[in-house]
Amino acid sequence: MQQRREKSPSLAWRGRRAIASAIDLRSDSAVSSNGVAAATLIPTPTKDLSSGASDDPPFGILYSENFTIRCYEVGTNKKASIQTIANLLQEVACNQVRTLGFSTDGFATTLSMRKHHLIWVTVRMHIEMDDYPNWGDAVQAQTWFQENRNGTRRDWLLKDVNTGLTLGRATSTWVMMNQETRRFARINEEIRGEYHQYALDPPRFSFPEDHATYKKHQLAKLENAEHHITGLKPRRADLDMNQHVNNVAYIGWMMESLPADIANSHELRGIILEFKQECKHDDCVESMAAKFSPADQSGDEEHQFLHLLRLDGSSREINRGWTHWVKAKESSQQGA
Amino acid sequence: MQQRREKSPSLAWRGRRAIASAIDLRSDSAVSSNGVAAATLIPTPTKDLSSGASDDPPFGILYSENFTIRCYEVGTNKKASIQTIANLLQEVACNQVRTLGFSTDGFATTLSMRKHHLIWVTVRMHIEMDDYPNWGDAVQAQTWFQENRNGTRRDWLLKDVNTGLTLGRATSTWVMMNQETRRFARINEEIRGEYHQYALDPPRFSFPEDHATYKKHQLAKLENAEHHITGLKPRRADLDMNQHVNNVAYIGWMMESLPADIANSHELRGIILEFKQECKHDDCVESMAAKFSPADQSGDEEHQFLHLLRLDGSSREINRGWTHWVKAKESSQQGA
């Protein structure tokens, strides 16, 4: 049942270059290594899921949990869908902050944050998958967060519990927002003092994508895309505890505008979401996608797309996105 | 965190009468007790989740598994949604048939079934919930199946692992269908011989709703309902391993046509789904709902609705439904 595809170093590097190109269509520059050198990269995974080394951070700062993939969490290719992966990332992050004692209203708010009506919001999410687990497979999700200039960065590492192989990596960027004015807020020293002790220090990146790179390479905005679908509406079940459309619903909408031949015969290797605006229950959404092919890709083996979700009949953006698709093996077809 | 509401016997009985009335709007008869007397009803739940009695059926025939409710599985009221409950019922049933050695293509097919291109399809599902678990709560789901005249009946019992209290009960009816002609098929002795040994005998019902009652009290078909919504489309993520829209998506569509004041201030106590026709990815669906108030209900405390899902602009039914809503406590508002 296990058919793991470990990327060769050269392929992994090509993947990174391709991502960098897609991130900013106006630039051909490779991923900047600024800041990465100072951080510890996750070592090559081994059979032993937890290192147990003496320099491990205090309990709870690196937080892990195992999850079994359920039958309704797999797609038509019988593997976990990207929505399932995103859900598990959310679950393990929520469980960490709850374990650490934060309130989960507004995701991990501190006492001072609640006093000032401040909440954490995610502005960016990046997931890279080497392979997807099957129904019944046990997955270890590890997560931690670290401070950056304007907020926090949360990373994840997903491993197959049985083989110890890495299935995927993810990173996200979080900033503070005033719950009433919906405007971004600066983090003061009082608030920082409440979560600083739980941040991983020195930082450790699940993959080498540093804050400086992100700032320079925001996703381009699509205007008139070749593939689009209108009239997408949130369902009641898409609303989270805080009455907003769950971020994972955005992934589903991005997939809706994708050409069927890609969705049915390719597997998603990477996805970036840039969250621009919250979506509410009575909004109506348009999903757009356009193919983007870097020079080092050939034929039907690999495809990259840029995505845009916006309010129907309006220029108000909800979400920008990027996806990377690789031709699925015969047994894994119909992979969206 | 535990706020369990155990129904008093009289309330439970009133609930049953109300269901019977809703099941057939053309009849005032109470639930028939035909067949129920001959079956063992599930005993009042105790702190001990498994009885361990010497007359327990062989291993695997009564199958149990524990699940932890994840943060993305709760709704705006911070409790598990009915979709989550339906998903868990599906998961524990799939895990049982896999454990027993059946193929899970077409749900629990036997060797002879595959030879004759036959699959199991569910034609009816009935869930009754006393209470819903919160994020992080552990739920024990127990399931078993038993033979009936034209196929099988599968039952479930959901308990709170921590308190041992019953959270809900469910039952479903399964018949055999030819995968190519999509017509119902009779079960021959060869096929019956392959699953007979795994059926619970004597039968045990999670709640007293026998096959005879079901046959007599099919849900009425809605024609022009006061609440309706059109243009509902399956998303890629709604497709299951077998390329059909997952049954749980139907529940979401039923909720979409429900008036907001009911969905936001009431909790779902019971739901019946009668599956009429499979739905595919490019179908467009209309959801209709109409209030139905039995004489023994008063004010805003309780509501019952009849539902219909049909192909947009057509009379072709996908699904008939019935839901039962009870005013939520202040802390559980926004309950859909």
Interface residues (C-beta under 8 A of the other chain):
Chain A: R70 C71 Y72 V74 G75 T76 K78 S81 Q83 N87 L88 Q90 E91 C94 N95 R98 T104 W135 G136 G231 K233 R235 R236 A237 L239 D240 M241 Q243 N246 V248 G252 W253 M255 E256 A263 Q334 A336
Chain B: R70 C71 Y72 V74 G75 T76 K78 S81 Q83 N87 L88 Q90 E91 C94 N95 R98 T104 W135 G136 G231 K233 R235 R236 A237 L239 D240 M241 Q243 N246 V248 G252 W253 M255 E256 A263 Q334 A336
